């Protein structure tokens, strides 16, 4: 079943001075229709409470709520899907667990991995990166840069929606869109801005 996949994915992150609920509220108020809750620091009980609070905000604004990694919680919260960052995850098994109606996203760092994820037949979209240096999710994978996304045009077999992710700044949006990539994911460039709501709106205007 083909799912709706937004072209602009906003991700919350663990911040000392602003809760995930506050981040999500700011984004929804600024026009977000896709929120990815990315919390890596809390036990399940605390996650469930916060997810349900964020879900209420998303419901009020009509935004899709996606969890990062915690697919085992989907039957206990009001979220529409999950994004799995584990590059070695068994997506067919995860699909069996979450059911056919939930949205399932994956992460990839190479064309070969994109092709493998698409071949699984169970993933709805794929985050592809890192585009540039990122402190939100430190890693040692080669940076794709604009050329990495232009490479997608040489692989017409890749039809799964591909989302550029990893260190994307506002000045990168126009060139990234011109590569033909399906969408863009942003976290720190919004969350660490002096005015997060304004930063979100700037990205939204460029992407849409």
C-alpha positions as CSV (number, residue, x, y, z in Angstrom):
1,X,0.0,0.0,0.0
2,X,1.5,3.3,-1.1
3,X,1.8,5.8,1.8
4,X,1.8,9.6,1.8
5,X,5.4,10.8,2.2
6,X,6.0,14.5,2.9
7,X,8.8,16.3,1.1
8,X,9.9,18.1,4.2
9,X,10.8,15.9,7.2
10,X,11.3,17.8,10.5
11,X,13.2,15.9,13.2
12,X,13.2,16.7,16.9
13,X,16.4,16.2,18.9
14,X,17.7,15.9,22.5
15,X,18.2,19.4,23.7
16,X,18.9,20.7,27.2
17,X,16.9,23.8,26.9
18,X,13.9,22.7,24.9
19,X,11.8,19.5,25.2
20,X,10.8,17.4,22.3
21,X,7.2,18.4,22.9
22,X,8.1,22.1,22.7
23,X,10.1,21.5,19.5
24,X,7.2,19.7,17.9
25,X,4.7,22.3,19.0
26,X,6.9,25.1,17.5
27,X,7.2,23.1,14.2
28,X,3.5,22.4,14.0
29,X,2.6,26.0,14.7
30,X,5.0,27.0,11.9
31,X,3.2,24.6,9.4
32,X,4.9,21.2,9.8
33,X,2.9,18.2,8.5
34,X,5.6,15.6,9.2
35,X,7.3,15.3,12.6
36,X,9.9,12.7,13.3
37,X,10.4,12.2,17.0
38,X,14.1,11.4,17.5
39,X,14.8,10.8,21.2
40,X,17.7,8.6,22.2
41,X,18.0,9.4,25.9
42,X,14.8,8.1,27.6
43,X,13.4,4.7,28.8
44,X,10.3,3.4,27.3
45,X,7.9,4.7,30.0
46,X,9.1,8.2,29.5
47,X,9.1,7.9,25.8
48,X,5.5,6.7,25.8
49,X,4.3,9.7,27.8
50,X,6.1,12.2,25.7
51,X,5.1,10.5,22.4
52,X,1.5,10.7,23.4
53,X,1.8,14.3,24.3
54,X,3.4,15.1,20.9
55,X,0.8,12.9,19.2
56,X,-2.0,15.1,20.6
57,X,-0.3,18.2,19.1
58,X,0.2,16.5,15.8
59,X,-3.5,15.4,15.7
60,X,-4.6,18.9,16.4
61,X,-2.5,20.2,13.5
62,X,-3.0,17.3,11.2
63,X,0.7,16.3,11.1
64,X,2.1,12.8,10.6
65,X,4.1,11.6,13.6
66,X,7.0,9.2,12.9
67,X,9.1,7.6,15.7
68,X,12.8,7.1,15.3
69,X,13.8,3.4,15.9
70,X,11.2,2.6,18.6
71,X,8.9,0.5,16.5
72,X,8.1,-1.8,19.5
73,X,6.2,1.1,20.9
74,X,3.9,1.7,17.9
75,X,1.1,-0.4,19.5
76,X,1.2,1.7,22.6
77,X,1.2,5.2,21.1
78,X,-0.7,7.2,18.5
79,X,2.0,7.5,15.8
80,X,1.7,6.8,12.1
81,X,5.0,5.1,11.6
82,X,8.7,4.6,12.3
83,X,12.0,5.4,10.8
84,X,14.8,2.8,11.4
85,X,18.3,4.1,11.5
86,X,20.0,0.7,11.8
87,X,21.5,0.0,8.4
88,X,21.5,-3.8,9.1
89,X,17.8,-4.0,10.2
90,X,15.6,-6.8,9.0
91,X,12.9,-4.6,7.4
92,X,10.6,-7.5,6.5
93,X,10.6,-8.6,10.1
94,X,9.9,-5.0,11.3
95,X,7.0,-4.8,8.8
96,X,5.5,-8.0,10.1
97,X,5.6,-6.5,13.6
98,X,4.2,-3.1,12.8
99,X,1.6,-4.2,10.2
100,X,1.0,-3.0,6.7
101,X,-0.8,0.3,7.6
102,X,2.1,2.0,9.4
103,X,4.7,4.0,7.5
104,X,8.2,2.4,7.5
105,X,11.3,4.5,6.7
106,X,14.9,3.4,6.5
107,X,18.3,5.0,6.3
108,X,21.0,4.4,3.6
109,X,24.5,5.7,2.9
110,X,25.1,4.3,-0.5
111,X,23.3,3.5,-3.8
112,X,23.7,-0.2,-3.2
113,X,22.0,0.1,0.1
114,X,19.2,2.2,-1.4
115,X,18.7,-0.5,-4.0
116,X,18.6,-3.3,-1.3
117,X,16.1,-1.4,0.8
118,X,13.8,-0.9,-2.2
119,X,14.2,-4.5,-3.1
120,X,12.8,-5.5,0.3
121,X,9.5,-4.3,-0.9
122,X,8.3,-3.2,2.5
123,X,9.9,0.2,3.1
124,X,8.0,3.3,2.1
125,X,10.8,5.9,1.9
126,X,14.5,6.2,2.6
127,X,16.6,8.8,4.3
128,X,19.9,9.1,2.3
129,X,23.0,10.7,3.6
130,X,24.9,12.2,5.2
131,X,24.8,15.2,2.9
132,X,27.3,17.2,5.0
133,X,28.9,17.2,8.4
134,X,26.3,16.7,11.2
135,X,26.6,16.7,14.9
136,X,23.1,15.5,15.4
137,X,24.0,12.0,14.3
138,X,27.8,11.8,14.3
139,X,29.2,9.1,11.9
140,X,32.1,8.2,9.7
141,X,30.2,7.6,6.5
142,X,31.4,9.5,3.4
143,X,29.7,12.8,2.8
144,X,27.5,12.7,-0.3
145,X,27.4,16.4,-1.1
146,X,25.3,17.5,-4.0
147,X,27.0,15.1,-6.4
148,X,25.9,12.2,-4.3
149,X,22.3,13.1,-5.0
150,X,22.9,13.8,-8.6
151,X,24.1,10.2,-8.9
152,X,20.5,9.1,-8.3
153,X,19.6,10.3,-11.8
154,X,22.0,7.6,-13.2
155,X,19.9,4.9,-11.4
156,X,16.3,5.1,-12.7
157,X,15.7,1.8,-11.1
158,X,15.6,3.6,-7.7
159,X,12.0,4.8,-7.4
160,X,11.5,4.8,-3.7
161,X,11.2,8.4,-2.3
162,X,14.7,9.5,-1.2
163,X,15.1,12.1,1.5
164,X,18.3,14.1,1.7
165,X,19.5,14.2,5.3
166,X,22.5,15.2,7.4
167,X,23.7,18.7,8.0
168,X,21.3,20.4,5.5
169,X,21.4,24.2,5.8
170,X,19.0,26.7,4.3
171,X,21.4,27.6,1.5
172,X,21.6,23.9,0.5
173,X,17.8,23.5,-0.2
174,X,17.6,25.0,-3.7
175,X,20.6,23.0,-5.1
176,X,19.4,19.8,-3.4
177,X,15.9,20.2,-4.9
178,X,17.6,20.7,-8.3
179,X,19.3,17.3,-8.0
180,X,15.8,15.7,-8.2
181,X,15.8,14.3,-4.7
182,X,12.3,13.6,-3.4
183,X,12.5,15.5,-0.2
184,X,14.7,17.0,2.6
185,X,15.0,16.3,6.3
186,X,16.2,19.0,8.7
187,X,16.9,19.0,12.5
188,X,19.7,21.1,13.9
189,X,19.4,24.0,11.4
190,X,16.0,24.6,12.8
191,X,16.3,23.4,16.4
192,X,19.5,25.4,17.1
193,X,18.4,28.6,15.4
194,X,17.7,31.7,17.5
195,X,14.1,31.6,16.3
196,X,13.2,28.0,15.5
197,X,9.7,28.8,14.2
198,X,11.1,31.4,11.7
199,X,13.8,28.9,10.6
200,X,11.2,26.3,10.0
201,X,9.1,28.6,7.8
202,X,12.2,29.6,5.8
203,X,12.9,25.9,5.0
204,X,9.2,25.3,4.3
205,X,9.0,28.1,1.8
206,X,12.0,26.9,-0.1
207,X,11.0,23.2,-0.2
208,X,7.4,23.8,-1.2
